[in-house]
Amino acid sequence: MEAIYILLSLGLAGGAGYLVNGYLSKKKEEDAKGKAEKKIEVAKEEAKDIILKAKDKAVKALSEIKKEEEVRRRQLDNTERRLSRIEQNLEKKEKESTKRKKLIEEKISQIKTVKKELADLRNKQIEKLEKVAKLPRSKAKDLMLKLIEEENKEQLVKKMQKLEETNKEQLEEKARNIMTLIIQRYAATHVSENTTTTVSLPDDELKGRIIGREGRNINTIERLTGAEIIVDDTPEAIVVSAFDPVRREIARLTLEKLIEDGRIHPAKIEETVNLVKKEIAKKIKKAGEAAVYDVGVAGLDEKLVQIIGRLRFRSSYGQNVLIHSIEVAHLAGMLAQELGLDPALCKKAGLLHDIGKVVDHEVEGTHIEIGMNILRKFNIPDEVIEAMRHHHDDLPCEQPEAAIIAAADAISASRPGARKDTLENYLKRLKELEDIANNFEEVEKCYAIQAGREIRIFVNPENIDDLGSIKLAKKIANKIEEELKYPGEVKVNIIRETRAIDYAR
């Protein structure tokens, strides 16, 4: 029985538990449904709010669009009204211009008619006059002019002379003012070229080393450079003399380098002279580049610039030719500006006007002809060549630029202290001495020294012997006597030197 009760109690307890569990699960399900329904209701309300807000925004956007459309419509209406007014004004103006055109055409036709009538009347009057005078019109005109000329001949001549004098005075005054202005604007100083240069020595003992044993050092320097080295009693100084500025500069720089180095012997002298010659070539190039830059001329060939630099070592009547050329270029450019011409062309022609003087001692012809050939070789424009070829007034000036170059050249050359005629004549005589000696085939090098009182000639020992040297000296002396006029006597010094060279390996 107890077991039955236990089973029944267990069954009841299980049933009750089942019922309780079912009730709890049902209640949970009902609570979940309630929560879900609440959430759905909340979501619906939020959705309604969103829809309402969206509708409000849409209504506002539509109202704004309508307002903008209204503004644009008004603007378009205003534009259409303005265009219609403009169109009406244009139509009115077109009608008025058409009327004016018709009136002008009518007046032109009337004027033409009146002119024709006047011409007809004039011709009829001329015909009547010709019948009355029994002379054609051309002859009557010539006769009238002739009578007037004869009656007023003196007055016409006086009037013409007065006009010519007035114009001439005005032109001269204007030219004088322009020249004065240009000279004042370019007031350059002048330093005459000399034929001697002084080299300072740190000690008088160096004079003996420069002379060398039996004069071999000084003879080597003079032979290689072509300059004369004068060693006298002047303290701490020796003098380099040569009429050719290039030779003088080579000798000066050679001495300075030898003094600085301290080693003075023939081999070192020869090495130094070769080195200095290269430095002089660089100096010539720099001088040409500086001149071109100073004047402001561009586009010249490098070789032509180097030729311009060689003018640094050329003088004319004691005036340095490169400085003279630069000055002529500046003066010509300023004159061209004053006269309304091309300053660039005049500057270029002024810088290149004496370019032929670089090689006029080597090539036959005047320096103008040589310069023209040089410029043609470097494709310089014809107008520049034409401007520079008339600067000595030996040919008539055919263009105003040529007259400007001639005037600038005259201004530069005629300044006080710019040139010395005696120096130029002296240099010319020395050059003639060297030219006479160079005409002999046996001569290798020759230099005029001692102010033209001695000409030192170097010959190749393979081409001439000692007896031939004596005969050559006599021939050259006779040639100098025949062709040159000079005070005193000229010493002809032939130097024949034999060298034996070998190498120890």
C-alpha positions, 0 to 999 in steps of 0.5 A, a space after each residue: 500500500 505504501 508503494 501505491 501511495 508513493 507512486 500516486 504521490 509521485 504521479 500527482 507531483 509529476 502532474 502538478 509539476 507538468 501543469 506548473 511548467 505549462 503555466 509558466 511557459 504559457 505566461 512567458 510566451 504571453 509576456 514575450 508577445 506583449 513585449 513584441 507588440 509594444 516594440 511594433 507599436 513603438 516602431 510604427 510610431 517612429 515610422 509615422 514620425 519619420 514619414 511626417 518629417 520627410 513630408 515636411 522636408 519635401 514640402 519645404 524643398 518644393 516651396 524653395 524650388 518654386 521660389 527659385 523658379 519664380 525668381 528665375 522666371 522674373 529674371 528671364 522676363 526682365 532679360 527679354 524686355 531688355 533685349 526687346 528694347 535693345 532690338 527696337 533701338 537697333 532698328 531705329 538706329 539702322 533706319 536713321 543710318 540708312 536715311 543718313 547714308 541716302 542723304 550723304 550719297 545724294 550730297 556726293 552725287 550733287 558735289 560730283 555734278 557741281 565739280 563736273 560743271 566747274 571743270 567744264 566751265 574751266 575748260 571752256 574758259 581755258 579754250 577761250 583764253 587760248 583762242 584769245 592769246 593764240 597760245 596753248 596752255 602749257 606754253 602760256 604756263 611756262 611763259 608765265 613762270 619764266 616772266 615771274 622768275 626773271 622779275 624776281 630772280 634776285 629775290 629768289 636767289 637771296 631767299 634760297 641763300 638765306 634758307 641754305 645758310 639758316 639750315 646749315 647753321 641749324 644743322 651745324 649747331 645741332 651736330 655740335 650739340 650732339 657731339 658735345 653731349 656724346 663726348 661728355 657722356 663718354 669721358 674716357 681717360 687715355 694712356 699712351 702706349 710705351 715701348 719699354 717696360 720696367 721689371 722690379 727685382 728683389 735684389 741687384 744680385 739677380 742682375 748677374 744671374 739674369 745675364 748669366 755666364 758670358 751672357 748666355 741667359 740674357 741672349 737666350 731670353 732676347 732670342 726667344 722673345 724678340 725683346 731687348 733686355 736692358 740691364 743698367 745701373 738702375 737699382 733693383 730694376 731692369 728694362 724690357 724694350 720692344 716695339 711689339 707689345 706681345 714680345 714685350 709682354 712675353 719677355 716681362 712675364 718670363 722674367 717675372 716667373 724666372 725671378 719668382 722661381 729662382 732657377 735661371 738657365 737656358 733650358 728653364 728660360 725656354 720652358 718658361 717662354 713656352 708657358 708664357 706664350 700659352 698664358 698670353 693666348 689665354 689673356 688675348 681670349 679674355 681681353 676679347 671676351 671682356 671687350 665684347 661684354 663691355 660693348 654689349 655685342 652678342 653672337 660673335 664667333 669665338 675665333 673672331 672674339 679671339 682676333 678682337 682680343 689680339 687688338 689689345 697688343 696693337 697700337 696706332 699712333 701710341 693709342 691702344 687699338 682695343 681700347 680705341 675700338 671699345 671707345 668707338 663702339 660706345 660713341 657710335 652707339 650713343 650717336 645712333 641713339 641721339 639720331 634715331 638709328 640702330 645702336 646695336 648695328 653701330 656698336 658692332 661696326 664700331 668694335 670691328 672697324 679696326 679688326 684688320 690691324 691685327 694682321 695688316 703687317 702679315 697680309 697685303 692691303 689696307 687694314 680696311 680691306 683686310 678687316 672686310 675679308 675677315 668679317 665676311 669669313 665669319 658671316 658678319 652682316 653686310 650692313 655692319 661691313 658697309 658701316 665700318 668700311 668708310 671710317 677713314 672717309 676714303 670712300 663716300 658714305 652711302 648710309 648714315 651708320 657709316 657716317 656715325 662710325 667715321 665720326 666716332 673714330 675721329 672723336 676717339 682719335 682726336 682727343 688730347 693725348 690720345 695719339 702720338 705721331 712720332 711713336 707711330 713713325 718710330 714703330 713703323 720704321 722698326 717694322 720696315 727693318 724687320 720686313 726687309 730681313 724677313 724677305 730673305 729665305 735664309 732668315 728664320 727669325 729677326 727682331 729690331 732692337 736698340 730703338 732701330 739701331 740694331 737688327 738681330 737675325 737668327 738663321 738656321 745653321 743647316 741652311 747656311 754656313 758661317 761664310 754665308 752668314 757674313 754674306 747675308 749680313 752684307 746683303 741685308 745691310 745694302 738692302 736697308 741702305 737702298 730702301 730706308 732713310 734713317 739717322 745714324 747707322 743700323 747694326 746687322 747682327 746675324 746669329 747662327 747657333 748649332 745645338 746638339 741634343 741627345 737623351 740618356 735613357 
